[in-house]
Amino acid sequence: MTPKRPALLPGELWEELSAPLQVVISAMVDYYEQRIAKLEAEVRELTARLNQTSQNSSKPPSSDGPHVKRKPPKPSSGRSLGGQPGHTPHQRVLVPIDDVDTVITCKPEQCRRCGKPLTGSDPEPWRHQVVELPPIRPHVTEYQRHRLKCGRCGITTCGELPPGVLSSCYGPRLASVVALCTGGYRMSKRMVASFCREVLGIEVSLGEISQIEQTVTNAVAPAVEEAAVYVQSCDLNIDETPWKERQKRRTLWTMVTTQLRVFTITTGRGVAVLRELVGEWYCGLLTSDRAKVYDSYSLRKRQICWSHLLRDFQAMIDRGGPGQKVGEALLEHARVMFAWWHWARDGTWTRSTFQSYVQTLRASFKIELAWGSQSACAKTAATCRELLLREAALWTFVRVEGIEPTNNAAERSLRGAVLWRKVSFGTQSERGSHFVASMLTVVLSCQQQKRNALIYLTTCCRAFYANRPVPSLVPETLGDLAF
């Protein structure tokens, strides 16, 4: 086989070389051309990774460095800061007079102009209320258990605690406050101990805080389990994030409905785990990202998040090269879709009008994906091919009313948990992970239903202490909370 002449080597010089030398030079040039091409591909890959930001990848905004350019601030409107003339005032709602603890009457003694003494009362006085916390003093109840000796047989018998009183030293409201501080407000155990000592006047050790957490976990367990079963019959926004349990990798899942947010920490994130969470025979709609685990469900039963697509399209543009035009075309389609979606959501368009216009947009978007799948940029082509395979799951929100095009509800649900993980570095035991999942479920579900989380936790603890059923988190079975 005749060796190939390198392009940079003149033909005359090549002909003067011996055949064995031509073979050696040709082989060396081929080797280094392949190596250079490989190194160039690695440089492109590393450069693209270095240029990743929260705007073109799934990285959080907190990871963006100072070199990342933010959107320019909006130009000044020329108006002064604060409320504008004519705006609706927002004032503190006055407490009803029957609920006021102390009323002090302030009457003028004389006229501010002529000095004449004034008498009488104003039928509608100007009410000014000052809210203050009373000095916090713990309420301590002592149970004296007498041990009495029988005069007949000589055996001693100790008095029993009343029903609803546990052997622990903390009542249901205090236990709920401690659990809410650690599980709802993400305070460390040392901070909670300091809060109890300095604000509540109660000495609580770190070990006691851990015991209180487990007591509250056991108290809300029936309600959390019921909520986990209930969401299996609902359309779900679902997402997951890494978690650490004693430096071992775990996965924190959230399943969001219109009324509930259920959290679970598992050892894996595979299909078997997902089916256990949503049920083996789940028939609802899943709104999620494009993680492989969700491919086990039919495309007609899924809605892929368009917020993730915006970042992917922006990444195509930022990489430059042959994939830039593809990214620009796809991003323009996505922006048009969101504009139309907002018009349909706020009532500017009827739903039938929105569906009619989206048909044309969908066909054009599919053509752009087909064009992008032939791109010389390997990453752009791979993304377009992947979206073509899942194209049916991109438009479920158009077909089914009530489904949104993004998975933002689940991502927002995980933000607090991610902050908790960053501050605490995860949990140190399985029971600690169970507490985290339970408290996230209770606190965020109460927020979503506009319920008072402290009242709910206190009611659960009281029911648990008295061995009674706890109130439900499920909307259909909401009961009156006695506090």
Sequence and secondary structure as in RCSB ss.txt:
>XXXX:A:sequence
MTPKRPALLPGELWEELSAPLQVVISAMVDYYEQRIAKLEAEVRELTARLNQTSQNSSKPPSSDGPHVKRKPPKP
SSGRSLGGQPGHTPHQRVLVPIDDVDTVITCKPEQCRRCGKPLTGSDPEPWRHQVVELPPIRPHVTEYQRHRLKC
GRCGITTCGELPPGVLSSCYGPRLASVVALCTGGYRMSKRMVASFCREVLGIEVSLGEISQIEQTVTNAVAPAVE
EAAVYVQSCDLNIDETPWKERQKRRTLWTMVTTQLRVFTITTGRGVAVLRELVGEWYCGLLTSDRAKVYDSYSLR
KRQICWSHLLRDFQAMIDRGGPGQKVGEALLEHARVMFAWWHWARDGTWTRSTFQSYVQTLRASFKIELAWGSQS
ACAKTAATCRELLLREAALWTFVRVEGIEPTNNAAERSLRGAVLWRKVSFGTQSERGSHFVASMLTVVLSCQQQK
RNALIYLTTCCRAFYANRPVPSLVPETLGDLAF
>XXXX:A:secstr
      TTS HHHHHHS HHHHHHHHHHHHHHHHHHHHHHHHHHHHHHHHT  TTTSS  GGG  TTS       
  S  SS  TT          GGG S       SB TTT  B  S  SS                      EEE 
TTT  EEE    TT  SSSS HHHHHHHHHHHHTS   HHHHHHHIIIII     HHHHHHHHHHHHHHHHHHHH
HHHHHGGGS EEEEEEEEEETTEEEEEEEEE SS EEEEEES  SHHHHHHHH TT  S EEE   GGGGGS GG
GEEE HHHHHHHHHHHHHH GGGHHHHHHHHHHHHHHHHHHHHHHTTSS HHHHHHHHHHHHHHHHHHHHHHTT 
SSHHHHHHHHHHHHTGGGGSHHHHSTT  S  HHHHHHHHHHHHHHHHH SBSSHHHHHHHHHHHHHHHHHHHTT
  HHHHHHHHHHHHHTT      SGGG      
